[in-house]
Structures are given as C-alpha cells and as structure tokens.
Amino acid sequence: MHVTASAGTDVPAKADRRAWLGLAVLALATLLLSFDVTLLYLAAPQLSADLDPSSTQMLWIMDIYSFMLAGLMVTMGTLGDRIGRRKVLLAGAVAFGAASLLAAYAPSAESLIAARALLGVAGAAIMPSTLSLTAALFRDPRQRAFAMGIWAAAFSVGIALGPVIGGLMLEAFWWGSVFLLAVPIMGVLLVAGPLVLPDYRNPGAGRLDLVSVVLSMAAILPVVYGIKQMAKHGVDGVSVGALVLGAVMGVWFALRQRRLANPLLDLSLFSNRSFSAALGTSALVGAALGGTYLFITQYLQLVEELSPLESGLWLVPGSLALIGTSMLAPVLTRRVRPAYVLAVSMLVSAVGYALLTQVGDGGLAVMITGFILLYAGTGPEMALATDLVVGSAPPEKAGSASAMHSTGGELGIAFGVAVIGSIGTAVYRDELSGKIPESVPADAASAAEDSMAAAHAAAAELPDDVGQALMEPARDAFVSGLGAVSVVATALIVALVGLVLVALRHVPPSGTGASDPGDTVPDDSPTATDPANAGSESDTTRDETPVPTGG
C-alpha cells in the first residue's frame, strides 16, 4: 500500500497508486450512503400508496435509519480500531446490500421498518470506516487533506445526484428500485476492498466494553429522538423527557470512560484544541444547513411547484460548487492557514444565507444564487474540518475520531431541523394566521395553518380558484418562514467565523511541514508516548500497524 514512516523520523510516507485506488473505493461507499439521505423522501408517496402504513409507521420508516446510524457510529468506529477497520467496513457492506434487498421487496410496513433499521446498523459500520481508512492510507498532511476533500466531494455528489437518479428511477420503476442502487455498489466494494485496502487496527486497544456500548446508545438515541419530536410536535413532555434521559445517560457514559483503562471513547481527544474546535464547527455548520435545506427543497416543490426531478436538477449547480471548493480548499491550505480559508469560506456561506432572506422579492433566481454561494462556502468546511478532526487524533484512535465526527454531524443536522426549522414553522403559522380567505373551507384552512405541505395537499382537493386563494397567502407565509430561518443561519455562520479564527489560528499551513501546536495528548492518556519507547519499532503512538490479512 505505502511504506510506513520508519521509527525515529517525523517525515510521513507518500501514498502510492494503490492508496489512491483505495480512496476511490471508499469514495464510492461514501457516495452510496449520501444517496440514502434523499432517496426515501422521494419514494414516500409511492411507498405510502403501496404499503399503506399508519402515520406512526411512516415516521418510523423515515426515522429509524438515522436513529440506528447516530446510535451506533461511536461503537462501530471504536470496534474498527480494535478488530480492524476493513473488517468492519466489509461486514457493513454485506449487511447494507442484504438490507437493501429486504427493503426493496418489503411486503409490509413492519418489514420495511426492520430493513431500514438494519440499513442504519450497516451504515454506522461503513461511515466511520471510510473516514478512518482514508486517514490511514494518507499519512502526509497535504495528501490527507486533499483525500479528505475527495471524501467530502463524494458525499456531496451523492446528495446532488440522489434526487436526480431517484427521480428518474421512480418514473420508470416501483418505489423499491431506489434501494437496489446499493446492491451493485456494495458488490464492487466487497470485491475491490480486500485488494486495495489494508486492515488497520490498534494492536493494544484492549477489549470492547459492552456496558459502554449500551450507555452510548442510551445517551445518543434519546437525544436524537427528542430532537426529532421537537421538530414534529414542538416542545412537549415527551421531547424534554427524552433529552433529559439522554443527558443523564451521557454523564454516566462519560464517568465510566474516565475510569476505564481502554475506554470506548477516549475523552482525552477533546483536550486537543484542533479536534474540539473542528468537531464543534462541523456540528454547527450542519445545524445551519439542516435547518435551511428542508425549507429550500420545499420552496422548490411547493412554492415553485417543480417536480422532485426538476428540483434536484436546480440543486446540482450548488452541489458542483461545493465539490469544487472542497477540492480547492486543501490546495489553498498548503500555503494559507486553515483558519483563514475556513473563515473566508464561511463568510461566502453567510452571504448565501443572507441572499435567501430576499427570495420573496427575487424568486427562484435569488434562491439558486444563494444556494450556490452557501454550498460553495460549505465545501471547505466539509473537507478541512473533517481532516482536522481525524488528523488531530492519534492514528490508533482514527476510527473513534471519525465516528465522533459523523455522529456530531448527524446530531447537528437533527438539531438544525428541530430548532432552526421550528423557528421557520412558527413564523409561517404566525404570518398565515387570519389571512386565509373565508371562501376556503374550515378544514382546509386548519390544515394549511399546520404546514406548507399540508396547505399544498389541501389545495389539491379544492376547486382551482379556491385552492389558489388558499395557496397565495400560504406561499407568502412560507417565504417569510424561509427568511427567518436564513437570518438565524446567517447569524450562526458569522459567529462561527470568530470561533474558527480564535480556536484554529494556531494550525499551520500543511505545506510548511510544521506540527500543529494543538495536537497534543495528555500525559495520562493511554495514547501518550512513553519516553522509554521513543524510537522503538513498537511505538504505536507514532505509527499505526497495518495488519496483513490477505489483502
């Protein structure tokens, strides 16, 4: 694969051609997982007509994947550090392919929920493995940063092409066809993975603490559930209770990790300034994007009345901008400090979010221009923050760091949808109140005051003139809600500019060869270097061992 830096030298080895082929395989797996973000939402109408799920079952069909994904990524990432990241990746690929087949041909809502749960488990195994293996393949900081840009670009390509490919498939085939996309891609991963990916693991990791696994899920799942409940029903006893339960379990989990010699999650990673700042930045950028993206897609389909396929095509320019900037950013940081590149890119995003506040006057053109700018500014954050999180951790902890990055992003997006999205919904309802004409039936008016989607569905059942009378104030109210969401997102991104400049200004350009002053591990950490072993071949703090397993 590539030659590991020899003991006693700080010069990392350059990746060879096989490493780049390995990155291509990992990018393909990442692309598939990002496909799944949007495909099911497109298939929901056909799925509902075929399986006739109850409203509760439909919620579980949509949400169980993200629940399992968020709840298990920390466990799967740490498991990869212990038994081998390639093993976990390929096991996840087998499970993902099998679960996709089960989902495609699910005969009932219950069986589809079970298949989606298995997809979440498999996705939790794949996602952190792709990141940690990328870090293991590319030890040179410049190459690793560029590789992380490719990883981020692959994720973006999947999000961009998901609605387009999914829309085309749904026009030609049944709803289950969108799940079958995973089968050939997982087949390629299973064939090529053992040939181009080594099986990295930490030989001194110790046994997996099952109590910590249970506690981590008990902490994360109630938080994700509570946030999603807030997004759907507002703040109520159920959502608050779930959040409190998750917080209590989180404290218990943290206390246990501090007592263990081989913790599931090494909390000493958070003492690294680069790691903590980059992780927090990723989560908050995800929150801004999550709260806004839902309004953007609904605007295209419900206000501009575009089809899912047309909406997806309008979003492609923004995704192309994100791909370009995520590839450019690592090149810029060879000469410019990452903090400055991130700050400028976030200001570009802030301008894009600010433009979205003017959609009421500018319409679709302003919407797409703002989306292109905010996505262009998001690309460098995806590439550089990901690299800072994974690169700041010791090599033997890369799986755990990757899992925390992915989990933080998942929680950030969920938080954005729940909190920032709820602000937009509240503005929509306030703006619409009292503005629906009396010619609209009371039940349709009541439905419209709940959400824009409900207004659109109610208008479709009314005569054209009455439906138009309902939709006109609903569109205006929705645009006001979009404006409110965009104001909050703009303020959040501008605040993050200050955080990045303060917390990450110590990180040098990757081309200087200088080390990051923030990349220190406490002396009492299990990963701290023992001076007695400095320069020895067994120093796993310096060099992670690629374990030969026939690949």
Phi, psi and omega in degrees: 000289170203158184278127178289142179303132183289156180297141178091001177232146180259009182271114181286149179285149176279146178284147178258187184298324181296326177296319180292325174295322176298320177298322179299320178295316179295321178296324178297318177296319178297318178302318180297316181297325179286333172306316188293345180297322189248339190299316185293328178296325177290324184277352186305315181299314180294320179300316181297319180293327184276312185267344180052054179286153172290169180298322178293317178298322180296321177298319180290324176300318182284325193260336188297329179299310182291328177300308183293322179299308182294322185288335188246354184296321178298315179297313183293321178297316178290324177299321177298321176299329186272313187253348180125124185289325178293321178303313182294319179299312183289325175297318176298323179295317177299312181296321182294318178297315180295316180295326178295320176296317178298319180292320182298324184248024180298126182273351184210167178295322181297317181291327178291321176300316179297318180294320178294325177297316178295324175299321178295318177298314180294319178298324178295331177283325186281313190301303180294334179293322179296320180290313184292324177292325175298316178296324180289326180289329187238098181274330179294126185304321180293315179292321180296318179298318179293321178296321177294328174297320177294320178300314179296322179296320179297318178298320181291321178300318179297317179295322181289316185275343180307305180297326182290307181293318178298319178298318178296318181292321181290335176285337184253333187229185180275170187300328182293344182297333182294333178283334183289346176303330185288333189296306179296326180293317177295327176298316177299317180298318182292327180281313186278330184306307181296339182276328188239353182245122173283164182258089180282138172206167178261109185297338183253027187285334182085182183279154177283127180274107185293328178297319178294324177300313180296317181294323179296319177292322179293337177274316188281315185299314178297326179294313179298316180297315181297319179295316180294324176297319178298322180294325185272321190236002183081184181284119177218181183298323182294312182293317179296316179300319179295318180294320178296316179300315179298321179295317179298314179296326178295319177296316178300316179299314182297318179297321179293321181298325181291337182270341186274142175289326178234079185289156173296321179232117181281101183293345178294342176301328183287348176284348176278118185299319181297315180300308184295316182293318180293321179295315178295321179298315179300317181296318183285324173297320176298323178296315179298316182290319181297320180290334184264323187300320180298320178291324179296312181294322178291324177301314182298319186271326187260331178265308178279348178056047174268153176287164176304320179294315178296320178299316179299320179294323178293335180274347182300316180304319178296319179293324176296321177297318179297317179299315181298314182287329177292333176277328182284323187304313179299330177291318180296323184286358172291334181239341184242141179300138180305326181299321181288320178297316179297317182297314180296317180296323178291326175295323175298316176300317181299321177296320178297315178297320180296323177298327180296339177289348182254014182298328180302328180266326187261344177070211188298321182299315179292321178303309183292322177298314178298319180295319178299315181293316182291327177287322177300322178285337180282332183305308178300324178297316180299317183285310188284318179295321177300314180296320180294320179295307184287319182288337180283340181277150173302147184307322182287351178252011185298324179296316178295318179295319178299319180295320179294323177298313181293320179294318178299319177297318179297316179293322179297315179297315179299319178297318180297316179298318184286309189274303181292319177298324179294327176297315178298319179295319179297319177295319178303311182294320180294318180292328183278336184302125177080004183250000178277128182300153180292343178290344179277130179304149185299320182293322178292320179296319179296319178296319182297327181287350179279312181197163178294322178298319179293323177297318180295317179294320179293320181296328180294338181268356183257161171304153188306315183292321179290319178298320178293323177296328177284318187288331183299308177290331179295319178298314180299319180293321180294320178297323176296319177297318176300319178298319179295316178300318182293324177298314180297315180297319178299313180298320180296316181293319178298320178296324180293331176302314178297318180299314182297316182295328180278313190276338185242008184292343180283345184285123183279165173300148183291337183279353183277339184079000180282151178276160179276118180299339180276352184272067178239147179246132181305150184297333181270006179283147176301340183261003179292146182285131174275119182304332181292337182258002184303127178086357180276161182289342183266009182286090184283349174292323180280311187232120175284144186268123171282119184271118180289123180227039176088006179247000000 
